[in-house]
Amino acid sequence: MAKTKQNLVIVESPAKAKTIMKYLGPGYTVKASMGHLRDLPKKTMGVDIEHDFIPEYVPSTDRADIIKDLKSAAKKSDAVYLATDPDREGEAISWHLKELLGLTDKNSHRVTFNEITKRVVQESIENPRAIDQDLVDAQQARRILDRIVGYKLSPLLWAKIKRGLSAGRVQSVATRIVVEREDEINAFTPEEYWHLDVMLDRIGKPGSFKARFHGTTAKKQELHSEAEVKAVVDAVKTAPFTVDKVKRRDQKKSPAPPFITSTLQQEASRKLGMTTRRTMSIAQQLYEGVEITGEGAVGLITYMRTDSLRLSDEAVGDAKRFIEGRYGKDYHPGAPRVFKGKKSSQDAHEAIRPSNVFLTPEDIKKDLSPEQFRLYRLIWSRFLASQMSEAIFDSVTIDAVSAGYVFRANHSALKFAGFSAVYEEGKDEEKEEVQSPLPDLAEGEEVKLAKIQQDQKFTQPPPRYTEASLVRALEEKGIGRPSTYAPTISTIMDREYVIKEGKHLRPTALGTVVTGLMKDKFGDIVDPTFTARMEERLDEIEEGKQQWQKVLGEFYQPFSTALEEAEKSLDGQRIKIPDEFSDENCDKCGKQMVIKSGRFGRFLACPGYPECDFTKPIVIEMPGKCPKCGSRMLKRTSKRGFPYYACEKGKDCGFMTWDIPVADACPACGKTMFKLSGRGRKTPFCVNEECANFLPEDQRGYKKKTAEGEEKAEDGKADTKKTTTKKPAAKKAAPKKTTTAKKPAAKKSAAKKTTTKKAAE
């Protein structure tokens, strides 16, 4: 009897291994490498700069068991299929696996899956290829480039600013973008402008409408002072108003293209409130496979690290059949929609889309976590909408003229839903004012002035970046690539160069100081144009147009010179990080407290140290007011590390809750409403017992707490969702002791130790 051929397939994660195993027949074993098994050493440079930047790769010591297991499995196999992710990083992991396991060209094969479906997995296994060395070299160049910058610059930052700092090509540019936006905000000078609206009534007929000052009959004009407004008002008060123009037209709106990595991160931030890191984590789960009832593990979306807008013929064909079957033929444009990507896009694989459009979000909702469902629905809806007909709006514009001045009214009503029946793209900016429907007016018709309304306005500074808008800025400037956006933002926040206040990113004093030094001494490293050009050169290595060691050499020579000059010019200097003052005063001595950083994060400390060593946690002001006394609501942290919400007056008021205050006020009593903690959208409720809308605790949707949860809560290890549900007595008692500014004691103690250490330094 012939021996059964043994094949080994290596992927990165167990979830991906489980899904792929389902599609392969007998004779295949699928194992996970758990990511990189070989890399540059952690404690040394690991790059021989003097000899063509030769890297020193070492096996990961903490994954010795995995390496041993894979080596054993590879020896027993006739063929090894390296099936890591379809990008530079995945290609590099496959190359490292081949080298580490001692595989040859004959017994190793490279395969990639743009989507993890039975058809694609089987086709890929049947059509393997060799490892693409150009892709590997591009990844090596990026890794070595970042290692050189980090290892050469970080010691300088430690010596001149503060220990523990780091610098990097992309993270330093991202920090600079946030810092420079803050500089714009601080330097902004508001300019006055006015809105002038008139309410006009029809004469002898029902119907009225509001129109806004547009200019003169000769040109568009803006109002910049009260005097200008008064001149217009005085002129039109006694002059007749006549409908000069009525313009009615069909306005078409096209759907947005399917997602690429950057747009997925932006839209998930806007619509779902997800961080870039969380978005990519959930998307990875959907790509690798989720257990679906009756189906087993199923890969639900295509690969999520892409900058290509291309869609396969099969995908657009399925979309057409689904659209026409569910919505009708009018909802499909007839021909597939094709979207053009940016010139710099790699087009290595498709845009992000569902693997099977017929698997609707509602069909599999019960098998997905809330986050998986919401992200899958977002991806599914965006893809489907991208292949649908345009939405058509009935747009009406009316110009009313008086004393030579034009007042304009606009209204737009949906005439045909088209793609908007499925999906509409979110926006960072606030929505425009909604205009009421306009009466059916005729040109030349006289109307009567009923009311004049004038509002003084001032221009606003540019908004701080959110994670979504920072990703867009990085993409527009050509900085980084799909796989780097999320880790870059996470890094600058972890380093405390940038902090998140609500949804917005603000640079810290540390981030501002580091950026200033980098701009002064290493202009190229933090120059967006230079960094974008370096990304292009890495792309050229991938395309086989550049030799990776030559690119590194051309970067290193001027960088090394700049480093030497910086060390000389900063000899004997140490740059002080200015104190970041808070709005809080010291409870002991009354001085304005400053923000410090310690091992447990940022905290408030008295600047009078060592005479005064008072510290306390940073509190965050929440929307709404205390329902008991009307004071501010603050977010605090309990001794066990759980967030709660309390009145700023602490014990003097005594109000606290585990529920989150929201900006909405109760329509019945006007007091702040609350919602349950945890991810996902929750319906707000009123906690005022005297209000008709009061919702008792037992009706708010708290999960029942198990005995196991109670036991874990005592140890401070239980998940918040399990322990803060129905106002547990033990936890409720603890925060009552921590509502004063000095609490929670556990965190304060840690902060005190950190403060002492920093003062000594």
N, C-alpha and C positions, 0 to 999 in steps of 0.2 A: 504493500500500500504506500502510495507516494506521500511524502511528508508535506503537511500544510505549510504554505509560505507564511512567515511571520513578518508583519510590518509594524513599525512604531511611528506614531504621529505625536509630535511635541507641539503643544500650544502654551500660552502663558498662564491661563487660569483654569481652576477646576470646573467652573461653570461652563466655560467654552469647551473644555474636554468632554463634559457630560453631554452637551448638545451634539457635538460632532460624532461622538461614539454611536449615537442613535442612528446616524445616517450611513455608517460604514458596516460592511458585512463581517463575517468571521475572518480571522486572520489579522485583524487590526487591533492594536492596543493604543489607547490615547492617554498621554500623561502631560502634566502641567509643569512648566519650569518655574512658575511663580515670578516671572519677569527676568531681569538680568541675573545671570549666574557668574559673570565675570566682568570686572570693571577696573578702572584706575584705582590705585590704593587710596585709602581714606586719610592716612596720616602723612603722606609725602606727595610731592608734585606728580611723580609717576610719568613724567614726560622728559625725554632727553632732548632738550632744546638745541644743544650743540651739534647733535647728529640727526638732522632732518626730522626733528620732533617725533622720534620713535616713541610710541607709548609703551608703558609697562602694565600689562593687564594681569590681574590676580584673581583667582577664584574667590567667591564670596564665602568667608569662613562660617557665616551663620546659616549657610545653605548646603553644608557639606553632605548631609543625608540625601538631599534631593539630587545632588551631583552624582553621588554614589549609586543611587537607584537608577538614574537615567543612563549611566555608563553600563550598568549591568543589563538593562533592558536593550540598549543599543547593540551590545555584543551578541545577544540572542536573536536579533532581528536581521532579516535579509535586506530590508530597506528601511531607511529612516526619513520620514517626511517632516520637514521643518515648517510648521504652519503658524508662525507668529504673525502679528498684525501687519496689514498691507501698507506700511509706511517706512520711512527711514529708520525709525527706532526699531520696528519689527524686523527689518532686514538686518540691522546690526545684531539684534538678539540671536537671530538664526545663524549668522556668521560666527558669533562667539560660541554658540552651542556646537557648531561643526568643529571648531578648533578645540574646544574643551573636551568633547567626547571622542576626539581622534577620528572623525568620520572622513571618508574619501569622497571624491566627486562621483565615484561609481555607486556607492551605497547610500548617498544622501541626496535628497531632492527638496527643492523649495516650492511650497504651494501657498497661495493666499486666497482668502475668502472675503470678497466685498460684502457678502451677506451670508449668514450661516443658515442656509436652507439645503434640503436634500439634493436638489439639482446642482447648485453651485458647489457644494462640498464634493460630490461625486465627480463632476466635471473637472474640478481643480486637481483632485487626486489622479485622474486619468491623464492630465496634461501638466505635469510638473515642469519646472525650469531650474536653471542653475541660479545660485545666489548672485544678485546684481552687485558687483563690487563697487560700481560708481555710487550707488545708494549707500553702501557701507562706508565708503570714503567720505561722503558728505556728512554722515553722522559722526564719524571719527573726527573730522575737522571741527564740527560744532562742539563736540565734547572736549577736545583738546583746547580749543579757543577759549571756552568758558573756564576750563581748569587754569589756564595761564592767567587770565584776567583775575579770577578769584584768588589764586594763590599769591600773585604778585601784589595786588592792590590791598587785599585784606590786612596784611601786617602793617601797611602804612596807615590805614584807617584806625587800627588798634592803637598805634603809637601816637597818632596826632589827634584823635578824637575820643575813642572809647573802645575798650576791648569787646570782642564778640561781634563786631560789625562785619559786613561782607559787601562786596561789589560784584556786579556782573554786567555783561553787555546789555542784555534786554531789560533786566530789572532796574538798572540805573537810568535808562532812558524812560522807562515807564514812570519811575519816581519823578524824574525831571518834568514830565508832562503834567503830573498832578501839582507839583510845586509851582510851575509857571502859570497854571490856571489860577492858583491861589494868589499869585502876584498880580494877575490881571484883575481879580476881584478886589484886592486891596487898593489898587491904583485907579479903580473905576470912578469916574465922576458922573453922577446922575444928570440927565438932561430933562428939562421940563417939556411935556407935551400935553395936549388936551383932546378929549373926546367931546364932540358936540353932536347930540342926537336930537331929532325932532320927532314928535308923534303927530302923524297926519291922519285926518278923518276924511272920508268921502263926503261929498256934498249931496244930500238928498237920498243917499243910499247907505246901507249898512256896510261896515268894514273900515278898519283903521290899520295902520302899519307904522313901524319905526324905521327911520332912515338916518344914516350917519353922514356927517360932513365929509365930502370927498374932494372938494376944491372949487375952482371956478369953471366956467364953461370953456375956458381956454386951456387949462392944465390942472393936473392934480396938485393939491397943496396940503401941507400939514400945519397945524396950529401949535405954536410954541410958547404962547404967553396969554395971560388973561386979557390983555389989551386987544390982541388979535381976535380972541373969541368974542369980546364985547362988540367989536366992529361988525362982525358977521351977524350977531344976534340983533343989534340995532337995525341992521339993514333988512333982515327978513321978518322982523316982528310985524311990520305994517305992509309988507309986500305980499302979493298973492303967490301961491305955490301951484305949479303946473307940472303934470307928468310929461316929461320931455321924451323919455325913451323907455320902451318895454322890450327887453330882450329875453326870449325864451328859446332854450336849446336843450338837446339831449347831450348830457355830459357822460362820457364813458370812463370807467376806471378799470385798469387791468390788474390782475392778481399779482402778488409778490412771487418771486421765484421760490423753489424749494429751498430748504435750509442747507447752508454750509456750516462749518463749525462756529464761526464768529456770529452769524445771524441767529443760530440756535441759542447760543449763550446770551445774546442780547434779548431775544424774545422771551426766553425762560426767566430772565431777570425781571423784565417788565410785567409779564402776565402771571408768572407763577411765584415770583419772589425768591427764586433759587440763585445761589451764588454760582459763579462759573465752575468752581470745583465740584459742587454738588450736581450741577447739570451734567458734567462729563462723567461723574460716577454713576448716575442713574442711566445715562445713555449707554455706558459700557455694559451695564446689566442687560439692557434691552437688546443690545447687539449680540452678546454672548449666549443669551438664551434664558427664558423664563419657563417654569413648569406650567403648562396649559392643560386643563382637564381634558382627558381623552386623547391628547396629542403628545404628552411628555414635554421635554425641554425643546423650546422653539425660539430661534433667533428672530426677533420681531422687527429690527430695523437694520439698514445697511451701515457700513462702517462710518463712525461719527467724527473722524478726524479728516476732514476734506475741505478743499477750497474750490472744488469743481461743481458747476451747475448742470453737468451732463446727466441725462436720465436714459436708461436702457429702453430699447424699443418694446421689450416685453412689459416693462413697468408702465409706460404711457398707454400701451394697448389695454392693459388691465384697468387702468384708470378710466379710459373711455368707456369700457363696458360697464364699469360700476356706476359712473356718472349717468349714463343714458338709462341704465336700469333703475336707479333710485330717483333721479331728478327729471329725466326726460331729455330728448335730443337737443332741445333749445339750450340746455346748460352746458353743452360741449361745443367748442368752437369749430368742430369739423376736422381740423388738422391738429396734430400734437403741437403744444407750445414748446419752443426751444429758447433757452436762455443762454446768453453769452456771459462767460465769466471774465474776470479781470485778466489782463495780459500776463500777470505774474502767476496766475493759478496753474497748478501742476497737472490737473486733469488725470490724475493717476487712477481715480475711481469715481463713482457717481456721487451726486448730491445725497444728502441724508433723506431717506424715504422709508416707508414701511416695506418690509420684505414681501408682504402679501396684503394688498390694499383691501381684499375681501374680508380680512380679519379686522373687523371694526373695533374701536375702543370699547364700545358697549358690550360686544360679544365676549370680551375677555376681562372685563372689569373685575369680576370676582376672583380672578387668578393673579391680579396685580396689586402691589402695594399702592396706597394713594398717590405717592410721588411717581411711581412707574406709570400709573394710569394717566396722570395729568400730562406727563412729558410725552408719552406715546400718543395721546390724543392731539397734542400740539403738533407733533411731527406728521401724524396721519392727516390731520386737517389741512396743514400747510401744503403738503404734497398734493392732495386731492384738489384743493383750490387752485393750485398752480396750473392745472390742466383744464380748468373750467372757463366758461364764457365770461366776458366782461360784465361788470355791474353797470347798469344804466340809470342815470339820475335825471329827473326833470328839473333843470336849472332855470331860475327866473331872476333877472336883474332889472330893477326899476330905478331910473334917475328922475328925481323931482327937482325942479329948478325954481329959485326965488332970488330976485335982485342980483342975478348973475352968478349965484352960488349953486353948486350941485350937491344934493344929498342922495346917497345911494342906499338901496335896500336889496339884500340878496336872500334867496331861499332855494334850497335844493331838497327834492323829495325822491325817494327811491322808486324807480319805475319798473326795473327788472333786477332781481337780486343777483343773478349770476353766481360768481364765486363767493360773494358775501353771504350766501346761504350757508356756507360751511365755515368761512374763516375771514377775519379782518386783521391786518397787521397792527401791532401796538405802536405807540409813539412815546418818545421821551418827553416831548413838550406837552404843555397843557392843551386841552382841547379848546377850539374856538367857541365863542359864545353861540349858543343855539338860537337860530332865527325862527320866528314864528311864520306860519304860512302867510302868503301875501294875497290880498284881494285881487280879483280879476279886473285890472285897470286898463284903460285905453290911453294911447298917446294923445296928448292935448287936453286930457281931462284935468279940471281944476280940483284941488284938494285943499282942505282947511287946516291951518296950524292949530293944534290942540295943546301942545306942551313942548317946552324946550328943556333939555337936560344937559348940563355941562359938568364934566369930571376932569379934575387935574390929575395927571399921571406923571410918573418919572420913569425913565428907562432903567432897567435892571441890569446888574452885572451878569456876566456869563455864569451859568450854574456850575457848581462843583461837579466833577465827574462822578458817575455811578460806575459800578462794575461793567454794566452794559455799554455805557458811552465810552469808557476807557478802552474796552475791547475794540469798539468801532474806530477809535482814534489810532490805536496800534495798527489795525488792519489798513486803514487809509494811508498811514505813513509808511507802510511796508515793513513794519518792525515785528519780528517774530513770525511764526507760522502756526497753523491750526493747533498743533500739539503743545504750543508754548504759552498761549494766552492765559489759561487757567492757572498753571503753576507760577507764572510771572506775577500775577495779581496776588496769589496766596503768599508768595515769598516777600513782597514788599510790605504786606500786612503783618506777616509773622516777624519780620525784622523791625516792626514798628516805625518804618519810614513813613507809612501812611496808615491812618486809622479810619474806621468806618463809623460815621455818625448817621444813624438812620440808614438811608440807602446811599448816602453820599460819602465820597472819599476825601479826606482832608490830610494834608501833609503835617507831620509832627515837626517840632523844632529840630529833632535829630535828622529827619529826612531833608529838611531845608539846609542844614549845615553840611551834610554829606554831599548833597547836590551842588552846593556852592563850591566845595573843594573840588569835586569832579569836573565841574565846568571850567574852573580856573586852571587846573593842572592837567586834566585829561579830556580836553574838549572833544576829541574824536570819539571817545568811548561813550559819551552821553549825547553825541550829536545824532539826531534822528536820521538825517540824510546819510551820514556815514554808516550808521547801523543798518539802514535799509539796503545800502549798496553791499554791505557784507552779506546780508541775506541773499541777495542776488548772486553773489559769488559762490555761496554754498549751493544754490540751485544749479549754477553752472558746473560745479563739481559733480552733482547728481546726474547732469546731462552729458557728462564726459567731455566737457569743453575746457575744464580747468584741472590742474594737478593739485591735490589737496595740500601737499607739503609746500608748494610754491605760494599758495594763497596764505598759509600760516606765516611763512617767512616774510612776505610783504607786509603783513600786519605787525609782526613782532618787532621789527627793527625800529620803526618810529615809536612804538609803544614803550620799548625798553629805554629809549632816549628820554622820553617824557617822564618815565618813572625815576630815572637818575636825577633829572633836573628838579623834579618835585621833592625828592629826598634832600637835595642840597638846599633848596629855597626854604624848606620847612624845618631845617636843622635847629633843634633846640626849642621849637614852638609846640604848643599844644592848644588846639582850638576848643574853646569853651562852648558847650551847648547852652543857649540861653534858657532861663527858667520859663516854663509854660504856665502862666498864671490861670487859676480857675476863678469861678464866681463864689467859691466857698471861703469862709473865714475860719481860722483855727478856733476850736472850742476852748482851748486853754488860754491862749494869749491874744487872740483876736486878729492876728496877722493874716493877710490874704494868702491862701494856701496855693502851693505849686503842684504840678503833676510830675510824678517820678515813675520810673520803670523798675520793676523788680522781677524776681524769679516767677512770681504769680501774675505778672502783667502790670498794668498801669494803676497807680493809686495816688491819693492826695497826701502831701506831707507839709508840715510847717517849715517855712524857710528859716525859722529861727534856731534850727539845730546847731549845736548840741544843747543850747539852753532850753529849748522846747522840742520834745521828740514826738509830738502828737501826729498821728497818721489816721487816715480812714479811707474806706473804699470810694471809688468814683461812683457817683449815682447818675442815672440817666433820667432826664425829665420825660415823662410820658404825655401823650395827648389827653385832653380832658382835665377835669378837676375832681378833687375828693368829694364823693357824694355826701359825706358827713359834715364837712366844714367849708368846702369850696376852695381849699388850698391846692397847691401843686401835687400831682401824683408822681412819685419817683420809683424807678426800678432799682431794687436792691438784691442782695444775695444772702441767703440764709447760712447758718453755720455749716450745714451739710453741703453747701454749694449750689442750692437750687434758687432760681430767680423768683422773687415775689414782688408785689406792688403795694406801696404804702404811702400814706399822707406824709408830706414833708415835715409836719409838726410832730411826728413820732408819737411818743407817749401822751403828749398833750391832746392829741385827737384820738389815736388808737386804731384808726381804720387801716386794715391791710387785707390783701386777698391774693390768691394764687392765680386768679383770672386776669386777663390783660385788658387794661383800659383802652378804649378806641376813641377816635375823634368824633364819632357820631353821638349826638345827644338824644335822649329819649323824647319822642314827639309829644308824650303826655305830660311829663314832669320837668323836662329840660335838663335833667341831670345826666352825667356821663354814663354811657353804657359799657359793658364788658363782654369779652368773649373768652371761650376756653383756650387754654394754652395748648401748644403742640402745633405741628405742621398742618397745612391745609386751611381752606377757608371755613370759618365757623360763624354761625349766626349770632350777632350781638344780642345781649339781653339786659334788662334793667334790674338793678339790685336794690332799688329803693322800695322798702316794704310798704310804704304809704302810697305808692303809685299803682294805678290801675293796670299798668303793663308789667308789674313786678313778676319775675319768674323765680319760683322757689328752687332751692338747691337740688332737690330730688328730681327736677324736671329739666335740668341744664345739660344732661348728657354725660355726666361723670361716669367713668367705668367703675365697676365694682372692684374693690381692692381685695386681693387674695391674701390668705394667711402667709404665703411665701413672700408676697410683696411687703407685708407688714414687717416680717423678720428682716428683709433686706433693707428696708427703710431705717431700721434701728442701727444698721451697720453703715448707713450713708452710702450704700452701693446701688440702690434700686434706681431704675430709670424713672425720670420725672413723670412720664406718662402713667407709670404703674403706681406711683406714690403720691401724686398731687391731684388725684381725681376728685373724690368726694370729700374734700376738706378734711383730711385725716387729722385726728385730734393731736397726735404727737407732733406733727409738722406745724399744725396751726399754732400750737403753744410756742414753739421755738421762735418764729418770726416776731411774735409780740415783744420778745425781749430784745429784738434787734432793730426796732423801728427808730431808735435814736440815731443821730449822725455817726456815733462812735462804733456802731455795730456793722457787720457781724464780727465777733471777737476773734474767731479763728483766722480770718483773712487779715485782720488788723495786726495780729501778732506777727504773721509772716512779713507783713509790710514793714513793721518796725525793725525787724532784723535786717531787711534789705536796705532800709534807710541808713542804718548805722554803718553798714559795709560801704555804701556809696560815699558817705561823708568821709570815711577814713581814706578812701581812694583820692 
